[in-house]
Amino acid sequence: MDLRTEILSENSRAQSLRIAAWIGPDAERFAALIHLFLHDEYRVVQRAAWIVSFVAKKYPALLAPHLPAMVARMEEPGMPVAVKRNVLRILQYLPVPESLQGPVMNSCFAFLEDPLEAVAVKAFSMTVLANLAKDYPDIKNEIRLLIAAELENNPTPAIRSRARKVLKAIQ
């Protein structure tokens, strides 16, 4: 299968699931997908992101060698929102390796503070920070302050729902 061609052939959940099933637990195929996700044109990155999240959910161990590159790419200015959104979506469900906790925490705080950041990126950032607060309880107050500001400035249903859950989790 030519992975890039298949990704571009159809933009649907069914196609994404088909490609994810083809990748399965194969580390080489997953590495090829990650390469497209991190380095290709916007449309490929956007579609690959969905497949990455499907594979990562089923085979989280495949992510370990790629997390440093994913986190570094997420931090780059001008990165497509699909990259940030899907890296954070994945990080919600995984323990963040200690070596990446600082950069991930800094990125999540920056995303929450940015008034132009996408709602999904902010919502996922809240959850990732709540998870990190278990190991770093000192950040709970800063999380609360940023959530309060977000609720005041951008009270979308997604933000309100996620804020409630995160605030309950960090009590």
Beta strands, then each sheet from edge to edge (+ up, - down):
end
